[in-house]
């Protein structure tokens, strides 16, 4: 596990405070996490045993949405913010399997994520994959860094999966989305998944209370109802079936649709 080589990765790596990317890695049965992350993850599982299924449903949603944007809409550029640790069906793998010339920029602020990304997430020869050490809230740094790889005069798929619910202030979360959308041209797409207070509400409340007992106040988990999640897409053209449970967004099989989840998800085009 990650404990064996923590400080060799990056001197900024804090192994005393749980980081959500590493907690999420544990929920996905990964091994790149520390004791403090596993404690937080296990307590959250005790509060809501379905969190692992929900995390898997989110990864499947990523796979389906990236494939849709690449194959059906011709998107060849992706900005994936809040990347998390490498797992199966990463954004560039899905995109470049369909269109080898796809270009992807991953953004995260966890040194462990960045170390693994640089080592494991290699691009196809025709495309490009880059990694930025930046925080979701620092959109200026993200956009400036991403411009080295992405052409912002051409459409971009902005991926914000399971990340906006870690911005506690709704107005700030909306401003982040607005600034990102302002930087991309018409024909770009926004993909969001977000925990919902109105999906398994009792379980979500227990899960959130447990997880937030471990997270810093500025990074606490704040689920929101469907109407507020849908509000992130205001002014955009939603792709059918709209804002739905991530398991219900164009599932590949009845089994995918049946996967329990606490996440709303949607895809929309900038007109």
C-alpha positions as a printed Julia matrix, in Angstrom:
271×3 Matrix{Float64}:
   0.0    0.0     0.0
   0.97   3.64   -0.29
   2.19   3.89    3.32
   5.45   2.19    2.41
   6.74   4.99    0.19
   4.81   8.09    1.17
   7.43  10.82    1.56
   9.45   9.61   -1.41
   6.65  10.83   -3.67
   6.51  14.49   -2.73
   7.52  16.35    0.46
   4.11  18.08    0.42
   2.32  14.77    0.82
   0.27  14.85    4.01
  -0.39  11.38    5.36
  -2.02  12.62    8.57
  -5.12  14.12    6.94
  -7.38  12.09    4.63
  -7.51  13.21    1.01
 -10.67  12.48   -0.92
  -8.83  11.14   -3.98
  -7.21   8.48   -1.79
 -10.45   7.74    0.08
 -12.18   7.32   -3.27
  -9.36   5.02   -4.39
 -10.12   2.8    -1.4
 -13.82   2.7    -2.3
 -12.77   1.52   -5.76
 -10.67  -1.24   -4.16
  -7.41   0.53   -4.99
  -4.24   0.3    -2.93
  -2.91   3.86   -3.21
  -4.12   5.14    0.14
  -2.91   5.6     3.68
  -4.18   4.45    7.04
  -5.9    7.78    7.67
  -7.73   7.47    4.33
  -8.8    3.91    5.03
 -10.2    4.85    8.42
 -12.31   7.63    6.88
 -13.37   5.37    4.01
 -14.38   2.47    6.25
 -16.41   4.69    8.56
 -18.21   6.11    5.53
 -18.88   2.57    4.29
 -20.32   1.67    7.69
 -22.66   4.67    7.43
 -23.59   3.9     3.81
 -22.53   0.46    2.57
 -23.58   1.37   -0.97
 -20.85   3.97   -1.43
 -18.62   1.48   -3.25
 -21.38   0.69   -5.74
 -21.96   4.42   -6.19
 -18.27   5.0    -6.87
 -18.28   2.23   -9.47
 -21.39   3.74  -11.07
 -19.55   7.05  -11.36
 -16.63   5.41  -13.17
 -19.05   3.77  -15.58
 -20.7    7.17  -16.14
 -17.29   8.63  -16.99
 -16.66   5.87  -19.49
 -20.03   6.28  -21.21
 -19.94  10.09  -21.35
 -16.4   10.29  -22.72
 -17.23   7.65  -25.32
 -20.41   9.53  -26.28
 -18.59  12.86  -26.65
 -15.78  11.3   -28.67
 -17.84   9.09  -30.96
 -21.15  10.93  -31.31
 -20.07  14.56  -30.96
 -16.52  14.53  -32.31
 -14.91  16.01  -29.2
 -11.14  15.57  -29.28
 -10.14  17.6   -26.22
 -10.94  16.94  -22.57
 -10.23  18.86  -19.36
 -10.7   16.41  -16.48
 -10.63  18.22  -13.12
 -10.44  16.23   -9.91
  -8.87  13.31  -11.71
  -8.36  11.01   -8.78
  -5.99   8.08   -8.78
  -5.71   6.05  -11.99
  -8.34   3.34  -12.27
  -9.96   1.46  -15.14
 -11.38   3.41  -18.07
  -9.57   6.68  -17.49
 -10.66   9.61  -19.67
  -7.74   9.47  -22.11
  -8.02   5.69  -22.47
 -11.67   5.87  -23.44
 -11.23   8.87  -25.72
  -8.08   7.64  -27.46
  -9.53   4.16  -27.97
 -12.14   5.81  -30.19
 -10.05   8.7   -31.5
  -6.29   8.26  -31.02
  -5.63  11.96  -31.64
  -7.61  12.99  -28.54
  -5.87  15.35  -26.13
  -6.54  15.2   -22.39
  -5.45  17.37  -19.49
  -5.88  15.94  -16.0
  -6.03  18.26  -12.99
  -5.6   17.34   -9.34
  -3.92  18.8    -6.28
  -2.9   15.57   -4.55
   0.82  14.8    -5.04
   0.15  11.05   -4.98
  -2.38  11.41   -7.79
   0.06  13.39   -9.89
   2.92  10.95   -9.29
   0.79   8.03  -10.43
  -0.69   9.94  -13.34
   2.68  10.82  -14.78
   3.87   7.24  -14.43
   0.78   5.4   -15.64
  -1.4    7.59  -17.82
   0.55   7.53  -21.06
  -0.89   8.94  -24.25
  -1.32   7.35  -27.64
   1.39   8.46  -30.11
  -1.15  10.53  -32.05
  -2.68  12.28  -29.02
  -1.49  13.97  -25.85
  -1.97  13.57  -22.12
  -0.87  16.2   -19.63
  -1.21  16.71  -15.88
  -1.63  19.87  -13.86
  -1.02  20.33  -10.15
  -3.84  22.74   -9.37
  -6.93  23.17   -7.23
 -10.44  23.2    -8.68
 -10.98  26.63   -7.18
  -7.96  28.1    -9.01
  -9.5   28.18  -12.47
  -7.02  30.76  -13.76
  -4.09  28.42  -13.11
  -6.0   25.48  -14.61
  -6.91  27.29  -17.8
  -3.46  28.81  -18.25
  -1.75  25.44  -17.76
  -4.22  23.51  -19.91
  -3.67  25.92  -22.79
  -0.26  24.33  -23.34
  -2.02  21.13  -24.45
  -5.56  22.14  -25.41
  -6.66  24.57  -28.11
  -9.35  26.7   -26.49
 -10.56  27.95  -29.86
 -11.89  24.42  -30.47
 -14.54  22.53  -28.45
 -13.53  20.98  -25.14
 -15.23  18.42  -22.93
 -15.07  19.69  -19.33
 -15.29  16.8   -16.87
 -16.33  17.6   -13.28
 -17.11  14.21  -11.83
 -17.84  13.86   -8.12
 -15.9   17.05   -7.36
 -18.31  19.99   -7.07
 -19.85  18.55   -3.91
 -16.49  19.26   -2.26
 -17.02  22.99   -2.8
 -19.3   23.75    0.15
 -20.41  27.19   -1.02
 -22.94  26.84   -3.86
 -22.24  30.32   -5.24
 -18.54  29.54   -5.48
 -19.25  26.21   -7.16
 -21.43  27.97   -9.73
 -18.71  30.57  -10.33
 -16.15  27.84  -10.95
 -18.37  26.26  -13.59
 -19.11  29.65  -15.15
 -15.43  30.56  -15.43
 -14.56  27.25  -17.05
 -17.42  27.54  -19.53
 -16.48  31.11  -20.38
 -13.05  29.89  -21.52
 -14.32  27.36  -24.06
 -16.11  27.96  -27.38
 -19.59  27.01  -28.48
 -19.87  23.31  -29.17
 -18.01  22.47  -25.97
 -19.58  20.13  -23.42
 -19.91  20.04  -19.64
 -20.15  16.72  -17.79
 -21.05  16.74  -14.09
 -21.79  14.12  -11.48
 -22.81  15.31   -8.03
 -24.08  13.71   -4.83
 -27.81  14.22   -4.3
 -29.65  14.84   -1.06
 -32.76  13.4    -2.68
 -31.2   10.08   -3.69
 -31.33   7.71   -0.71
 -31.6   10.76    1.62
 -31.16   8.99    4.95
 -28.11   7.11    3.75
 -26.63  10.23    2.17
 -27.06  12.18    5.41
 -25.36   9.45    7.45
 -22.57   9.06    4.89
 -21.96  12.79    4.72
 -21.84  13.2     8.5
 -19.34  10.36    8.78
 -17.08  11.56    5.97
 -17.12  15.2     7.02
 -15.91  14.27   10.49
 -12.58  13.52    8.8
 -12.34  16.21    6.12
 -11.21  19.82    6.56
 -14.05  22.35    6.65
 -13.09  23.87    3.31
 -13.32  20.44    1.68
 -16.38  19.01    3.38
 -18.84  17.0     1.35
 -22.09  18.85    0.54
 -24.73  16.88   -1.35
 -27.37  18.91   -3.18
 -30.86  18.19   -4.53
 -31.43  17.51   -8.2
 -32.71  21.01   -8.99
 -29.51  22.61   -7.71
 -27.37  20.12   -9.6
 -29.39  20.84  -12.75
 -28.72  24.53  -12.15
 -25.06  24.03  -13.04
 -26.27  23.44  -16.61
 -28.28  26.67  -16.87
 -27.85  28.24  -20.31
 -26.63  25.0   -21.86
 -28.4   22.43  -24.01
 -28.85  19.25  -21.99
 -28.24  15.97  -23.78
 -30.97  13.35  -23.31
 -31.89  11.92  -20.85
 -31.03  15.11  -18.94
 -30.02  15.16  -15.3
 -30.59  11.64  -14.0
 -28.97   9.13  -11.69
 -25.56   8.41  -13.21
 -26.61   4.76  -13.5
 -29.48   5.84  -15.74
 -27.44   7.97  -18.15
 -27.42   5.79  -21.28
 -26.4    2.59  -19.45
 -24.71  -0.15  -21.45
 -26.67  -2.9   -19.71
 -29.55  -3.51  -17.29
 -26.92  -4.33  -14.68
 -25.37  -0.86  -15.0
 -28.78   0.77  -14.71
 -29.48  -1.25  -11.58
 -26.3   -0.13   -9.81
 -27.26   1.85   -6.68
 -25.9    5.39   -6.63
 -26.24   8.66   -4.75
 -25.02  10.7    -7.73
 -26.95  12.84  -10.17
 -25.3   13.25  -13.54
 -25.73  15.08  -16.8
 -24.1   16.2   -20.04
 -24.78  19.5   -21.79
 -23.56  21.46  -24.82
 -22.55  25.09  -24.83
 -24.69  26.73  -27.57
